[in-house]
Every structure is written in C-alpha cells, then in structure tokens.
Amino acid sequence: MMKTDPIGLYVHIPFCVKKCAYCDFCSYPYEDISWREDYIRRICCEISAYEGKKIKVNSIFFGGGTPSLLTEAEFRYIVCAIKKSFIISDDVEFTIEANPKTLTEKNLTSYIDCGVNRISIGLQSIHENELKSLGRIHNFSDFVDLYNLARSLGIDNINVDLMYGIPEQTKESFAETLNSLIELAPEHISVYGLMLEEGTPLYKNRDTITLPTEDEECDMYYLASQKLSLAGYSHYEISNYAMGGYECRHNLKYWKCEEYIGVGVSAHSCFDGVRFANPDGISEYLDVNCKKYITEDTDSTDKAYEYVMLCLRLAEGLSLSDYLSRFGVDFLTGRESMIERLCALGYLCVQGDRLFLTDRGFYVSNAILCELI
Amino acid sequence: MTEKQKHIRNFSIIAHIDHGKSTLADRILEKTRTVATRDMEEQLLDNMDLERERGITIKARAIRLSYTAKNGEEYIYNLIDTPGHVDFGYEVSRSLKACEGALLVVDATQGVEAQTLANAYLAIDNDLEILPVINKIDLASADIEGARREIEDIIGIPADECPAVSAKNGLNIEDVLEKITTDIPAPEGDTDAPLKALIFDSYYDAYLGVVVYIRIFDGRVRAGDKIRLMSTGAEFEVFEVGTMEPFGLSRCDALSAGEVGYITASIKTVGDTKVGDTITLASRPADDALPGFREVHPMVYSGIYPADGARYGDLREALEKLQLNDASLVFEPETSIALGFGFRCGFLGLLHMEIIEERLEREFNLDLITTAPSVIYKVELRNGETVMIDNPSKFPTADEIATAYEPIMKATIITPTDYIGGIMDLCQERRGVFIDMKYIDTERAEIHYELPLNEIIYDFFDALKSRTKGYASLDYELKGYKASKLVKLDFMLNGEVVDALSFIVFEERAYGRARKIAEKLKENIPRQLFEIPIQATIGSKIIARETVKAMRKDVLAKCYGGDITRKKKLLEKQKEGKKKMRKLGSVEVTPEAFMAVLRLDDEN
C-alpha cells in the first residue's frame, strides 16, 4: 500500500457511566476507576510515538466505552497530541461516539471546536422496556434532545446505532423504532443484531429472558433493509446504511483493508502492512513497558482470505481486477462451479469487475465465505 | 491316573452378569495367597479397562493357583475364566470343555437368571460337576434359602450344602476352596497316549508371538516338539511351554495330561489357532480330534468408517491389531458413496460390536461413524442362485428375489411375573412367535420366544430393560432361517440416495421406521444454503418425506472496530467445522448428526 494514502486513527475511551448488559468491549464504570488521568497521558504518549513520521490522517474516530464522558480539557489534550503527531487532512471525518444521557451542550460545543464533525449516537431502540433489558441508561427523549442539539450546533453527519434481536422486541416494535428514526433522517444508520457474548450479564441471564426467535430476527433484518432502502438509504454494508455520500469513511477503512492506527487499551491497528494490537487488560496497557502484539499470520493466502472476507461485507463487493493485482491470481479460477451455484441460489452476483453478495447473501455471508475461501 | 493328576483341579466360574463372578475369582486368588492382598488390583482377571468398567469378561483367561487343603495335601487349581455374554457362547463352551467342574455363582438377592440357566445348561452339556455358590450374602436383601430353592427347582442340582459367601467381604471363601478339592473330579487322561490338547484361547503378544492356551487331555508336549492342528493339518514347532501364573507366564519343561498351560510356536496369527481345535504331535498324531470343534461365524455386520476420512489407514491398522487377539472379528474394505472408505465388519453379536467400536475409539483414539447393524439375510434369487447378504447395499431388487430369509433366534427371557404382559407385548411387536412359558416359582417365569435377530439387534434389549425396570434377563441362540417379507429402505437427500443410511426391514415395519428416520434426519441436518428434501423410498416408491428449510441467518453482523483477526478466527473455526462434515450427496452433515440418526433409541 502506498505510504502517502491517508490513514484512519482510532482512539479508545474505556469508560462508561455503567456497562450495558450485552457489552463485551473493553470498558469500565467511570466512577470505579482511579487511572483516568494516567490513561489519557498514556494515549497521548502512544500518539506522540508517531510524531515526525508525516503520517496523513483523514479520519479520526473516538470510540468506547463512552467518549462523550471526556471533559473538555481531556478531549482538547488528546486532540492536541493528535494534531502534533499526524498531518490531518482538511476534509477529515472526525467522529465521536456519544451516549444520549452523557453529552452536554458545553462538551459538544468544545468537541466541535476541536474539529469533531460527525457524531455517532447509540440509540438501539425507542422503547423503554427494550432499552432497560439492554441495561441502557437513556430513553428516547434523551436521544431526541441530543439529536436536535447536534443539529442546532451544525453537525450535518449523524450516525445512529440501532439494534434488533433485543429481549421482548417484536417485529412491530422494531418497525416503530425504524419509523421514528426515518422521520428524524440521520445521514447514517447502523443496524446490529444483538449477540449474546459470553461473560456478559445478558449471557448469564439468557435462560430467564425471552429473545426473538431466529426467524423473527431474520424478519427484522430484512425489515430494516426494506424500510431503510425505501427511505433512501443505501445498504452499503451488512449492518450499515447511509444516505448517498455519507458512508462512514472510518469503518470503510476496516472493510477495504486500508491502514489505520488504534490507540488505547485493546485497540487494534493495521499499519505498515501488519495487524497488531494493544493488550486487553488496563493494567498491562498502563504499564510503561507495555508491548503491542501482532495478531496475525502474514502469509499471502491469509491476506487474500482476509481481503475477501472484508470486501464481501460491502455491497460493492470485491473488485476482481484489484484482487488479481494484489495477489497475482484470478479469484474466479477454480471456483467457477461454486460461484455459479451461489449465483443461481440468489446469494451472489458477478457483474463486470465486481463480485458481490445480494441482500439475501449478506445474511448468510458466513456460510458463503466458508464456500468461497 | 498319575499322582500329579490326582492333585489337579480344573474349573471355571460361571454366572449371570453382575452376580459377582470376577470378585469371587479375586477372593480365590487372594485366599490361595497366590496374590498378596496389597498387590491385588480389583478384578485381576478382567485386566482390560473396558471389562472392569462394564463388569464383564470379554476374553477367556486362565490362572494357576496352589492350595493346601485341610487334608494337608497341596493341590494345583487351574481357574479358567470364561467370557460372560451370550455373544461369546461358543468360546464359553470351549473354556468349559477344558474343565472338570464349574462354580455356579448365584446372587442371593437376584436368584437364578437367564444366563445363570444358560451357563448351567452349557456346563451340564459339557459333563461338568457344578458347584453352586451363593454370593452377596452380606446384602440386606439377600435371600439365601430362596436362592438355594431356585437352584434346586430350576436347575435341578442339589444345593443344600453349597457355600454361601460374600465375595466382596471375603466371607466363607475357604468353604468354596475346600469344596473344589472334594467335589470337583481330578482330570483323567493318559500321559503316555498320543497328544490331545484343546485350544481354548489364544492371543498375540508382541514379544512371544501367538500364545495359545491349552488343556492337555492325553499325552505330553514340550519345547521343540512339532505339533499339528487337527482341523487344518498345519504344523508348527513349539518354542516354549509353561503355565499361567497370576503375574505372568512361567516356562516349564513339559505339560502333560490333565494340565492347563500355554505354548508358543512358529504361529503367525491367532486366526491359525482356532478355539476348539485339537493339537497333537506331528510325529505321533492322535487318531481323532476332541469333539465339538466348529468355526464361529459373525452374526451381526456393520460398516465402520473413520469420522475423519484421512484416518482410514489408522483404522485398518487398529482393526488388524484387534484381530490379532480376536479371531472372531472379521472385516473387509468397503466403500460408501456417503462415507468414503471404511470396513464392513462382522461380529458375534451386538455386545461384541459395541466392544470393538469402543476399543477402536479408546485404545486407538479414532472417531468413528458406524452404520446401522445388519444381520445376514439369505436370499433365493429367481435365477435359482442363493446369496447371503451382510450389507444392505447388496440387497437384490424386489424383482430379482424369489424368497428372502432372515435369521430367527430362540430367545429365553426370565422375568418377574409382573412384567409378563409387557414382555409379551414387546415380543409381539417384534414379530416374536410364542413357544412356551414356565413359572419358576410364584414370582418368576421363564418365557421362550422365537424372535427374528433383525428385531433383537434393533434395540430389543434396551426396550426389554425399560419395560421391566431392568429385572428381565435375555439369552438367545440361532435357531435357523425363516422366509420373510423383507424390503430395502433407502433414504434420499436432495434427490440422491445416501447408501450408508439404507437398511433392510420387514415390509410392514418399513413405514414407521421410514417416518421416524426422516424426522430424525430433519432434526439433525443443519440448515444449509438451499432447501433439502428428505425422502424415504422402497424401490421407486416414496413412503415418507420431510424438508429441511434453507438457512436464513449465518452472519457476523457486528464487524466494526479494528479487530479483524478475531473475526477471521471465528470464520476459520466455522470452516474447520465444515471440514469435518460428511458430504451426503450435495448435503453436508456432521458425523454426530449421522450417528444421531442411526441411534436406535425409540421403540418402533
């Protein structure tokens, strides 16, 4: 990959007001932690290590956890370090994840002042009971307040996260959530299926909760696809929808095998052709001797495998010519009959240079990938 | 009779399963001080893990003990342990043939049961002196007098003076030891006559080669002799003779009439030393062999395949190794479209089959896929030919068949009278023909049925146990073949026949089984990218149908954050799982699912 291509920068903020019942990300309740200051310093230290390398950055993403818990001073401190160490493009996409309950006008104003131009709000559902079962701390009106505030402060690129497969959720209640959101018309919507991850409270209580059946979950997935498409969103990735031109630049880097640097505990990077990560444990991360570790085998079949897996998450799919130039082999060769079969079954399409999954193919993409790679 | 002969006692211990045969053997070993108590491993004779766990004896064994009787004289006791299951009936009979007497162990809490009776009759047939021993008298529910009465009434041998023991606690074991001296006859036989020795077991030893267990009836054998096996005429040179001591083989100069011991010779495989055969000397052969030799033939066949096709070679090696010690195991390569390369294996019965499968999995660390067990059918074809069918895939088509025959067993069931009705229903359902019923006493009855073996191998024993709360016992032997309306049932997945699922079934039973298996296939086949029709057919006629709907969801919906490697690992794991799948035509099924379909856990 050309060194001159601008990269993405991810900053992980590992604290929340309270951890959600389904969350298996690295995050801690902020009142319990004593290392907040050390952590901010550690991140900045990590960022400074890239100083002088003239790395161009055209997307910055503050994720978590709940980055909207950062104080004005903390945020400014980190952004200063970033600006000092990287060359920030003029058209940078600068996203911060926000919880509707935590982001004050004062903080948002200062974030915007620092360059934030996109916010990503975790709404999940408009229904009280569903939010409660997920352990979320906000309600729909908190969300609407934040949404309107962001708009009033001039943010013209808002993402909203929705979830289906929530305990007690029905197709009807999910349709209501979708309808309410379509009315607000955010530029970008992510729709994720709830996954019960081992070690989470929801997983522990899985026998006492009523989850939608797999069939209902499938119905919800297709419902989102249908409603959002009708409302003018393009279904550009398995779980992501956007108005034209508002596809998330940062996430696209992940799916297109482009480079990014992640800083903070458990953050992953793909830089200089290598995938590596920081430790998952906070104390290991804070240790001055903390070492990043490489997360992959680096042989070329592995790279090709990864490339196909990621590209096929996108509606635009795989560029056959790009595959050929990257790996020196033709993707279709040896897979003709299988691809023909998958096309005949309506899961896959080959059009010109592009091989991509259909809407139906998206939702069984694992099974298809297992056939293809 | 020589002085030596007068001081030898050859006996075995026979019992119904779980009545304490091996525990009694342990106590006898202990009391004769052959084995110091501290060296005792529970159930010394059953030295295969599987035997200890299941509480059964699979291989015959022999051990030489010495006992000083109350008259002050020293005796040699040869204890010959016999396999304790109906599958090994012939081997049992040969082991018994090597003895003059048998201890018949009866559980004082259970009384006489089906195998007690079967084994006792076998001992009587072999002219053995039967010495009843009532065991488990330490248990609160022990009914010693009841057991005595049953032995006298049912088996018809006196039991008023028989020892009552607790093998577990070592109680009254001396009575048994003394009785062996007084009641069991010393072995007869002429030391100077031409050699006649009975083979009652053999096994393969990595250092010694084939070790043959023998009982000498006449004559004498020593190292260097040239021996001849009378069934085949094959001759071998004897390397070594000796006796079986508790902790291993012990060489001696010669074995003579009345003795039990082993020989090693230039014998390559255990298949050359058939149990029941007679050994004589090539230089001075006996006129005729000991009576009763016959070849044993497998009764049950099944296809055994490695779950991982790449381990076919390992499976072959494992089977070869097991066969070294088990000449009754037969196998030949077989190819299934569905399961790839494997072996069609023949077994003496269901237990034998289970044991082999378990040993393959345990001792050789193999994961197996086994097809439903099948019996051997005899089919007369329209062209006048008669064929024996051990594999459903070879079953002729309906228009080729003139008459099909299936093996019929004579079954003996002993049960508390409460369950007679349930057992009769079960036998009726399984196409049994009632022969007769005798009341053993007011509480128990002995029922005789003729049952197709095909029905017995289809989970009959489990059904019997569940309907009688485990109280009924079963014994059976081959009676002969009987004409029957048999059809071959095939299963199609996505329009293609899966050969490994085919089986032969009594026509009227076909519909029920077809429906059941189609349902099980539906439950066990994972949803795939396309809809899968399941059809059960007889010839071209479809008799049951189910559908596995196409998969709707199989996705990593949440693939954000930069941790690509973890997602990749998840996918690799899924792909790894897929590799283990067996392709049944265009349909992928896990070996577990395949086995689940064949598991015979339903009554129908």
Interface residues (C-beta under 8 A of the other chain):
Chain A: Y10 F25 G63 S190 Y192 G193 M195 E214 D215 E217 C218 Y221 I238 S239 N251 Y254 W255 Y260 G262 A267 H268 S269 C270 R275 A277 T295 E296 Y305 E306 M309 L310 R313 L342 L345 Y347 F362 Y363 V364 S365 N366 A367 I368 L369 C370 E371 I373
Chain B: Q528 L529 F530 M551 R552 K553 D554 V555 L556 A557 K558 C559 Y560 G561 G562 D563 I564 T565 K567 K568 L571 Q574 K575 K578
